[in-house]
Amino acid sequence: MAKTRGIFKQKKSRYYWIRYADAYGKIVRESTMTTDHKHAETILIDKKNAIRKGQEPEQIKKIPNYTFNILADEYIKWAERQRCFSSKIYLIRQLVDKFGNLQMRRFTSMLIEQYQTERLNKGNKPATVNRLLATLKHMIHKGYQWEMLSEQVFKRVRQVKLLQENNKRLRYLSKEECQTLIDNCTGYLKAIVITALNTGMRKREVLSLQWDNVDLRHGFIRLELTKNGEKRDIPINDDLRVLFQGMTRRLDTPRVFFDKATGKPFQDIKRSFSTALKKSGINDFRFHDIRHTFASHLVMAGVDITTVSRLLQAVEKLQKTIQNKTSK
């Protein structure tokens, strides 16, 4: 291998070292923490370019040798203010289990790609692995903004690509299957499923629904904050009106759906929903597919696909569109 000026190896060190003059003419020698000569060359070039531009090299900034655990602690404090924190904390904990004690400077593209392969070999779907990678990338991005890691680490992580997902899956129920599912739901689950089937609301939106958001007089549900960060008005049809009018409201909770024994909101309904599906003989179906079912039934009823898409993407004008269609 041809020698490159400014790149060398120290005795008893397997890593390449670099040598360059800083902005003050002082000779700096530092380890690149890589055994790849080409990577070391890239680091040296980046250092020299930064000095020519008047920027301060990372070595001069003296970034502390943080571990991923420390970054995760700071990221969680930041993420607690975000809407998606409850779903993201689960992903963060999985990443901490894997990388917790790892020093941030040790992150490489190869390390993360090996993690992707490891998760796939454990049976995780590409979409699941991608959610983990997206969370990791955002943590690294915030860490770079907070000066907890170098630009080199940030660039190495950013280079890792998401896996290709199969987006062709679209599962929805026929009207007969919908009725069978409703008949096999018991207790609170029946009302939750009826609400989802008649609104296309996400599970989180249904479970967190409050009576203040239900306007029976004017016939709509107002979602103040959706997944897209927008407000959304959802029309209340006759089936839903009958359901809501027949429900008992409790003064000790603002929720429409809650555990009658404790008065607290439901965290999840996986077990009861899975039981209802088995009793109904319905396979390969998730709660989120109720949303697909709602959209498909609107299309089959004559509502154009653009209108359906806008409804599912929180466009408030849908209510007027549907009212116009039903009045014709």
C-alpha positions in Angstrom: 0.0 0.0 0.0 1.4 3.4 -1.0 2.2 5.6 2.0 0.1 8.8 2.4 1.7 11.7 4.0 0.3 12.4 7.4 -1.0 8.9 8.0 1.1 6.5 10.1 0.8 3.7 12.7 2.1 3.7 16.2 3.8 0.8 17.8 1.4 -1.6 19.6 -1.6 0.2 18.0 -3.8 -1.4 15.4 -5.3 1.9 14.4 -4.0 4.5 11.9 -2.9 7.8 13.3 -2.9 11.1 11.5 -0.6 14.2 11.7 -1.6 17.7 10.6 -1.0 21.4 11.5 -3.9 23.1 13.3 -5.1 26.6 12.7 -2.2 27.9 14.9 0.5 25.9 13.1 0.8 23.4 16.0 1.4 19.8 14.9 -1.4 17.6 16.0 -1.2 13.8 16.2 -4.3 11.8 17.0 -5.7 8.3 16.5 -8.4 7.8 13.8 -9.8 4.8 15.8 -10.0 2.9 12.5 -8.0 0.1 10.9 -9.1 1.1 7.4 -6.4 3.2 5.6 -9.0 4.8 3.2 -11.2 5.8 6.1 -8.2 7.3 7.9 -7.3 9.3 4.8 -10.9 10.6 4.6 -10.6 11.8 8.3 -7.3 13.5 7.6 -8.8 15.3 4.5 -11.8 16.4 6.6 -9.5 17.8 9.3 -7.4 19.8 6.8 -10.5 21.1 4.9 -12.0 22.3 8.2 -8.8 24.2 9.1 -8.7 25.8 5.7 -12.3 27.0 6.1 -11.5 28.4 9.5 -13.5 25.8 11.3 -12.4 24.2 14.6 -11.4 20.5 14.1 -13.1 18.0 16.4 -9.8 17.3 18.2 -9.5 20.9 19.3 -13.1 20.9 20.5 -12.2 18.1 22.8 -15.5 16.3 22.7 -15.8 14.1 25.9 -15.9 10.4 25.3 -19.6 9.9 25.8 -21.2 6.4 25.8 -24.5 5.7 24.1 -26.2 5.4 27.5 -25.4 9.1 28.2 -26.7 10.1 24.8 -29.9 8.1 25.4 -30.5 9.8 28.8 -30.3 13.2 27.2 -32.4 12.1 24.2 -35.2 10.8 26.4 -35.4 14.1 28.3 -35.8 15.8 24.9 -38.2 13.2 23.6 -40.6 13.4 26.6 -41.9 16.6 25.1 -42.8 15.0 21.8 -46.2 13.5 20.8 -44.7 10.1 19.8 -42.8 9.6 23.0 -44.9 6.6 24.3 -44.1 4.6 21.1 -40.5 5.8 20.7 -39.4 5.0 24.3 -39.8 1.3 23.5 -37.4 1.6 20.5 -34.9 3.6 22.5 -34.8 0.9 25.2 -34.0 -1.8 22.7 -31.2 0.3 21.3 -29.8 0.9 24.8 -29.9 -2.8 25.5 -27.6 -3.3 22.4 -25.4 -0.2 22.4 -25.7 1.1 26.0 -22.0 1.0 27.1 -20.6 1.6 23.6 -18.5 4.8 23.2 -20.0 7.0 20.6 -16.8 7.2 18.6 -17.0 3.4 18.1 -20.1 3.7 15.9 -19.4 2.7 12.4 -21.5 1.9 9.3 -20.5 -1.8 9.5 -21.5 -2.0 13.2 -25.0 -0.8 12.4 -25.4 -2.9 9.3 -24.5 -5.9 11.4 -27.2 -4.9 13.8 -29.7 -4.8 11.0 -28.7 -8.3 9.9 -28.9 -9.5 13.5 -32.5 -8.2 13.9 -33.6 -9.8 10.6 -32.1 -13.1 11.7 -34.1 -12.9 14.9 -37.3 -12.7 12.8 -37.9 -9.0 12.8 -39.6 -7.6 9.7 -37.8 -4.9 7.6 -40.3 -2.3 8.8 -39.5 -3.0 12.4 -35.7 -2.8 11.8 -36.2 0.4 9.9 -38.1 2.0 12.9 -35.1 1.1 15.1 -32.6 2.5 12.6 -34.6 5.7 12.1 -34.7 6.2 15.9 -30.9 5.6 16.1 -30.2 8.0 13.3 -32.2 10.7 14.9 -30.5 10.1 18.3 -27.1 10.4 16.6 -28.3 13.6 14.7 -29.4 15.2 18.0 -26.1 14.1 19.6 -24.2 15.8 16.9 -26.2 19.0 17.4 -25.5 18.8 21.1 -21.8 18.3 20.5 -21.8 14.9 22.1 -20.2 13.2 19.1 -18.0 14.0 16.1 -19.0 14.8 12.6 -17.2 11.6 11.5 -19.5 9.5 13.7 -22.6 11.4 12.4 -21.5 10.9 8.8 -20.8 7.2 9.3 -24.3 6.5 10.8 -26.0 8.6 8.2 -24.6 6.4 5.4 -26.5 3.4 6.6 -29.6 2.9 4.4 -33.0 1.7 5.4 -34.1 -1.8 4.4 -36.5 -2.2 1.5 -40.0 -2.9 2.8 -42.9 -4.7 1.2 -45.6 -2.1 1.0 -48.0 -4.2 -1.1 -49.9 -5.6 2.0 -53.5 -4.3 2.1 -55.9 -6.2 4.2 -59.5 -5.2 4.7 -62.8 -6.9 5.8 -66.0 -7.4 3.9 -69.2 -6.0 5.4 -70.1 -9.5 6.5 -66.7 -10.0 8.2 -67.1 -6.7 9.9 -70.4 -7.7 11.4 -69.0 -11.1 12.5 -66.1 -9.4 14.2 -68.5 -7.0 16.0 -70.6 -9.9 17.2 -67.6 -11.6 18.6 -66.3 -8.6 20.5 -67.3 -8.4 24.1 -67.6 -5.6 26.6 -65.7 -2.4 25.9 -64.0 -3.9 22.8 -67.3 -3.9 20.8 -67.7 -0.2 21.2 -64.0 0.5 20.3 -64.2 -1.6 17.2 -67.5 -0.1 16.1 -66.0 3.4 16.5 -62.9 2.4 14.5 -64.9 0.8 11.7 -67.1 3.9 11.4 -64.4 6.6 11.6 -61.1 5.2 10.3 -59.5 6.5 13.5 -56.2 5.0 14.6 -56.1 2.8 17.7 -54.3 5.4 19.7 -56.9 8.0 18.7 -59.8 5.8 19.6 -58.4 4.8 23.0 -57.6 8.4 23.9 -60.9 9.8 22.7 -62.6 12.2 25.2 -66.3 13.3 25.4 -65.2 16.9 24.9 -64.2 15.9 21.4 -67.5 14.3 20.5 -70.1 16.8 19.2 -73.4 14.8 18.8 -75.4 18.0 18.2 -73.4 18.9 15.0 -72.5 15.4 14.2 -68.7 15.2 14.2 -65.6 14.1 16.3 -62.9 16.7 16.6 -59.4 15.2 16.9 -57.3 18.1 18.2 -53.9 16.5 17.5 -53.4 13.7 15.0 -50.3 11.7 14.0 -49.7 14.4 11.4 -49.9 17.2 13.9 -53.1 18.5 12.5 -56.8 18.9 13.6 -59.3 16.6 12.0 -63.1 16.6 11.9 -64.7 13.2 11.5 -68.4 12.9 10.6 -70.6 10.8 13.0 -72.9 8.5 11.1 -76.2 7.0 12.4 -74.5 3.8 13.8 -72.0 5.8 15.7 -74.6 8.2 17.0 -76.7 5.3 18.4 -73.5 3.9 20.0 -72.5 7.1 21.7 -76.0 8.0 22.8 -76.3 4.6 24.5 -73.0 4.9 26.4 -72.8 5.9 30.1 -70.6 8.8 30.9 -68.7 8.9 34.2 -67.9 12.1 36.0 -64.5 10.8 37.3 -63.0 10.4 33.8 -63.2 12.4 30.6 -62.5 9.3 28.4 -65.1 7.7 26.2 -63.3 4.3 26.6 -61.9 3.3 29.9 -61.5 0.3 32.3 -64.7 0.3 34.3 -62.9 -1.4 37.3 -60.2 1.3 37.6 -61.5 4.3 35.6 -58.2 4.4 33.8 -57.7 4.5 30.0 -56.8 1.3 28.2 -53.1 0.9 27.4 -53.8 -1.7 24.7 -56.4 -4.2 23.5 -54.2 -6.8 21.8 -55.3 -9.8 23.7 -59.0 -9.2 23.6 -58.9 -8.1 19.9 -56.9 -11.3 19.0 -59.5 -13.4 20.8 -62.3 -11.8 18.8 -60.5 -12.4 15.6 -60.0 -16.1 16.4 -63.7 -16.5 17.3 -64.6 -14.8 14.0 -62.3 -17.0 11.9 -60.4 -13.9 10.6 -56.7 -14.4 10.0 -53.8 -12.1 9.1 -55.6 -9.0 10.3 -54.4 -6.1 12.6 -56.3 -3.4 14.3 -54.7 -0.9 11.9 -56.3 -2.8 9.0 -59.6 -1.5 10.3 -58.5 1.8 8.9 -57.9 0.1 5.5 -61.4 -1.4 5.8 -63.0 2.0 6.5 -61.3 3.5 3.4 -62.2 0.6 1.2 -65.8 0.7 2.1 -66.0 4.4 1.3 -64.5 3.8 -2.1 -67.0 1.0 -2.7 -69.8 3.3 -1.6 -68.8 5.8 -4.4 -66.6 8.2 -2.5 -63.6 9.0 -4.8 -60.2 7.9 -3.8 -58.8 11.4 -3.5 -61.4 12.3 -0.9 -60.7 9.1 1.0 -57.0 9.8 1.0 -57.6 13.3 2.3 -59.8 12.0 5.1 -57.1 9.6 6.2 -54.5 12.4 6.0 -56.4 14.8 8.2 -58.0 17.2 5.8 -60.9 18.9 7.5 -62.8 19.6 4.4 -63.9 16.0 4.1 -67.0 16.5 6.3 -68.5 19.0 3.8 -67.6 16.7 0.9 -69.4 13.7 2.4 -72.4 15.8 3.4 -72.6 17.0 -0.2 -72.5 13.4 -1.5 -75.2 12.1 0.8 -77.6 15.1 0.1 -77.6 14.3 -3.7 
